[in-house]
């Protein structure tokens, strides 16, 4: 444990910007896990990554338990800018993932320039 990184990168541009870093993480021996869109993108670019479902408001996501159990040594969650207003009571999967990372003291990166 601690050698796994959870990726959820919102926009196509951010995914492209992070491509070299993702390759480097794999070369350094890290195992990558990703949200559906992120995993699909990196698999299409020949980077080994395991798809994980992110948590939702109504259910325990796979990675919530994984974060509690210390499976991940790092979470890189780059939010996509939303053009839509959402009710204050609505929490995105990314928000829930970031919240769980902080709650369980897992290092969290939320800006592509820092990743």
N, C-alpha and C positions, 0 to 999 in steps of 0.2 A: 504494500500500500504506500501511498505517497508518491509513487512513480506514475500515477495516472492523472490525466488532465481532462476536465470536462469543458468542451467548447460549445458555445452557442453564439454564433456571429450573425447579426441581423441582416446586413445588406450585402448584395453581390459585390459591391466595391470593397467593403471591409473584408469579406472572405478572400477576395483576390489579393488585397494588401497583406493578408496574414499567411498567404500560401507558402512563402519561403520560410517563415517562422514555424509553420506546422511541419514542414519537411525536416527542419532542424531539430524540433522536439523529438520526432521519431528517430532520427539519427542518434540523438543523445540517449535513447532508450526509454523514452516515455511512451506509455500506451494512451492513445487518444480515444475519447468517447465524445459523441456529439448529438445535438438535437437533430431531428430528421433532415431539415434543410441543410444544415452545416455538414452532417455526415454524408449526405448525398453529394454535395459539392466536392468535398475532399476525396471521396471514393472515386468520383469521375476524374480527378486529377492524380490518381494512383497513390494516394496517401491512405495507409491503413487506419481506419477509424471505426469504432463500434457505435451503432445507433442506440440512443437511449431516449425514452419518453420523458419529457419534462413534466414537473408537477402541475396540477391544475387546482383551482379553488376547491373542487368537489372531491378530489381523491388524492391519496398519497402517491406521488410520483416515484418512479423507480429511484431517481437520483436523490430524493429527500432521504430515503433510508440509507443510501450510499454515502451521503454527506454526513449523516449522523454517525455512521460506522467508520468514517475516516478513509473511505475508498479513494478519495481524490486528494491530491496534494495541492491542487490549484484549480480554480474555476476561472475561465475567460468567457465572460458574458458581455457581448457588445450589443447594446440595445439598438433596434432600428427606430428611427424617428417615425412616430405615428402621425398621420395626417388627420386622424379622426379623434374626436373627443369621446372619451369613455366615461361612464358613471364613476364617481369616486370609489364606489364599492367594488369595482372590477379590478382584479389583479391579474396581470399577464403572467404567462409561464416564466418569462425572463425575470420579472419582479420577484416571483416566488423563489426562483432558483438563487437569485442574488441574496434575498433575505435569509434563506437557509444556509448559504455559505457563510454569511456574517454570523448568524446565530451559532454555528458549529465551528467557528474559528478557522475556516478554510480560506487561505489567501484568495483574493478576488481581484480581477482586472476588468474594468468596464470601459476602457478607452483604447482604441486600436493603436494609437500612437505610443501607448505604454506597453503594449503586448509583445 
